[in-house]
Every structure is written in C-alpha cells, then in structure tokens.
Amino acid sequence: MTEWILGWTRWQGRLRRRSLLWRAIVASAVFTVLYVFLERVAGSASTLVLYLPFFAVLLSLSVRRLHDQARSPAWLLALLVPVLGPLLVAFLLVFARGTAGDNQYGEDPRTLGRDYLKVAAIEPG
C-alpha cells in the first residue's frame, strides 16, 4: 500500500505516457470530488488545502515523464513563457516519446517486469 501511494509522489525514475495520462485523470477526478465535497461542507475557503497536494502530484508526474525522455526537470521552467511555453511542455509530456533503453534517470519503463528469457510453453492438453 505504501509503495502505491509513494508511486504518485516519487520524484526519481521514469514514467510512460499512458501512466502519466491515467494518473493525471485520476488525480484530477479525486481533486474535483474532494473540492465539491469540501466546498459544500465547509465553504470555499476550505478547498485551499487541496491545491498543494494536487500540484505536488502533477509536478511529480511531469518530472518523471521528462526523465523518461532523458530531459532535466528544468524544462518545466518553459511554463513561465506565455503561450508557447505551456504548449511546448504539453507536447513534451503527452506526445514526445521516451528514450529507448535505460538512461541516466533509470530503467526503461516499457521493459520493466519483462523477462526475455522466459518462454511460454504450450503443452498439448
């Protein structure tokens, strides 16, 4: 359970595009549900506590996605450039392919858990 929670806020390692998109969707859905709940129960000022964890999760996912492309997290500073910066970062996070094989940030997430030495044997039944 702890590993699953840490998987959302870990800053090291690499993250595939598919994992980034699914985790961003889940994080946004959880944020929205908690936001609506807190706003109705305790008022709009209480929703401010949700922003820090939400942005920390999104930042962590973005850093690991950039690591998959062998890029430094400093590329996120492009967000400070109006219009073109967010477009560039969005393109890098969603459309740019990760590097094949291992890089300085870790193993290739596409090959993690695969053992190429295993052979599936089909026995006649």
C-alpha positions in Angstrom: 0.0 0.0 0.0 2.8 2.4 0.9 4.6 1.7 -2.4 1.3 2.5 -4.3 1.0 5.9 -2.5 4.7 6.7 -3.0 4.3 5.9 -6.7 2.2 9.1 -7.0 4.7 11.4 -5.4 8.0 9.9 -6.2 10.5 12.3 -7.9 13.0 9.7 -9.2 12.6 7.3 -12.1 10.7 7.4 -15.4 7.0 7.3 -16.3 5.4 6.2 -19.6 2.9 8.4 -21.4 0.0 6.1 -20.7 0.8 6.1 -16.9 1.0 9.9 -16.9 -2.3 10.4 -18.6 -4.2 7.9 -16.4 -2.7 9.2 -13.2 -3.4 12.8 -14.2 -7.0 11.9 -14.9 -7.4 10.1 -11.6 -5.7 12.9 -9.7 -8.0 15.4 -11.3 -11.1 13.4 -10.6 -10.1 13.0 -7.0 -9.4 16.7 -6.7 -12.7 17.6 -8.2 -14.7 15.3 -5.9 -12.9 16.5 -2.8 -13.2 20.1 -3.9 -17.0 19.8 -4.4 -17.4 18.0 -1.1 -15.3 20.4 0.9 -17.0 23.4 -0.7 -20.4 22.2 0.3 -19.5 21.0 3.8 -17.1 23.7 5.0 -17.2 26.6 2.4 -15.0 27.7 -0.4 -12.0 28.7 1.8 -11.5 25.2 3.0 -10.8 24.0 -0.6 -7.4 25.8 -0.5 -5.9 22.8 1.3 -6.4 20.6 -1.8 -4.2 22.7 -4.2 -0.8 21.9 -2.7 -1.1 18.1 -2.8 -2.7 18.2 -6.3 0.0 20.3 -7.8 2.7 18.2 -6.0 1.3 15.1 -7.6 1.1 16.8 -11.1 4.6 18.1 -10.7 6.0 14.7 -9.7 4.3 13.1 -12.7 5.7 15.7 -15.0 9.2 15.4 -13.7 9.2 11.6 -14.1 7.7 12.0 -17.6 10.6 14.3 -18.6 13.0 11.8 -17.1 11.6 9.2 -19.5 12.8 11.5 -22.3 16.2 12.0 -20.7 15.4 15.6 -20.1 16.0 17.7 -17.0 13.1 18.9 -14.9 14.4 22.4 -15.7 12.3 22.1 -18.9 9.3 22.9 -16.7 10.6 26.5 -16.5 9.3 26.9 -20.0 5.9 27.2 -18.4 6.9 30.7 -17.5 7.0 31.7 -21.2 3.4 32.9 -22.1 1.5 30.7 -24.6 4.5 28.9 -26.3 5.9 27.6 -23.0 2.8 25.7 -21.9 2.3 24.4 -25.5 5.9 23.1 -25.6 5.6 21.4 -22.2 2.3 19.8 -23.1 3.8 18.5 -26.3 6.8 17.1 -24.4 4.6 15.4 -21.7 1.9 14.0 -23.9 3.3 13.4 -27.4 7.1 13.1 -27.2 8.4 9.6 -27.0 10.6 8.4 -24.2 14.2 7.2 -24.8 14.6 3.6 -25.7 16.5 1.6 -23.2 18.0 2.8 -19.9 19.1 6.4 -19.4 20.6 8.4 -16.6 17.2 8.5 -14.8 16.6 4.8 -14.7 15.4 1.7 -16.5 13.1 1.8 -19.5 9.6 1.6 -18.0 8.4 -0.3 -21.2 10.7 -3.2 -20.3 10.3 -3.3 -16.5 8.9 -6.6 -15.4 9.6 -8.3 -18.7 11.9 -11.3 -18.7 13.0 -12.0 -22.2 14.5 -15.3 -21.1 11.1 -16.8 -20.2 9.4 -18.8 -22.9 5.8 -19.7 -22.8 5.4 -23.4 -23.3 2.2 -24.7 -24.8 1.6 -28.3 -23.9 -1.0 -30.3 -25.7 -3.9 -30.8 -23.5 
